[in-house]
Amino acid sequence: MKLLGLFLLLIGLGLGYYTLNMDTTVKVDYHGDNILGLPEEVNNLGLMSDKQNYLIVSCFLVIGGIILLAIGDKDDSIGNKSKKYIHEFDDWESNKETTSAPTYCSNCGQAYYSKGKFCENCGKEL
């Protein structure tokens, strides 16, 4: 999630930079001389509308990226805890006929009944 948040943030910032530097004027070609002192460039309402839309989209991308960076992939989230408990239950169910005490990982506390050398949860040596 954090990688997606970073990607959205960078895309939003890039689009915002492009939008703020976007030229919304068009050149006017007068037939003959410009004796009345009219401007050489005028604002194009369609380009101004595009600029506004791009700016709104870039703001949403930046806000979404910041939110995903802030809440993405926390180790203490409910989903990870429930997976840990389900994994412990599966270990217990598959080894409940054994009478030996479980081995606990010193790093993450995962219970193991098998004689493995490494923790399946965090990868540390048991």
ZIQUIUR-V68874 format. One line per field, one symbol per residue. ss: DSSP state (a for helix, b for strand, c for the rest). phi: phi as a letter, one per 20 degrees, with the letter a starting at -180 (. if undefined). burial: + if it has 24 or more other C-alpha atoms within 12 Angstrom, else -. Layout:
# ZIQUIUR-V68874
ss = ???
phi = ???
burial = ???
This chain:
# ZIQUIUR-V68874
ss = caaaaaaaaaaaaaaaaaaaccccbbbcccccccccccccbbbcaaaaaaaaaaaaaaaaaaaaaaaaaaaccccccaaaaaaaaaaaaaaaaaccccccccbbccccccbbcccccbccccccbc
phi = .fffffffffffffffffffefeddcfddefneeeemfffccfeffffffffffffffffffffffffffdflefeffffffffffffffffffcffedfffedffednfecdeefecffednfff
burial = ----+--++-+++-++--+-------------------------------+--++--++-++-+++---------------------+---------------+-----++++------++----+
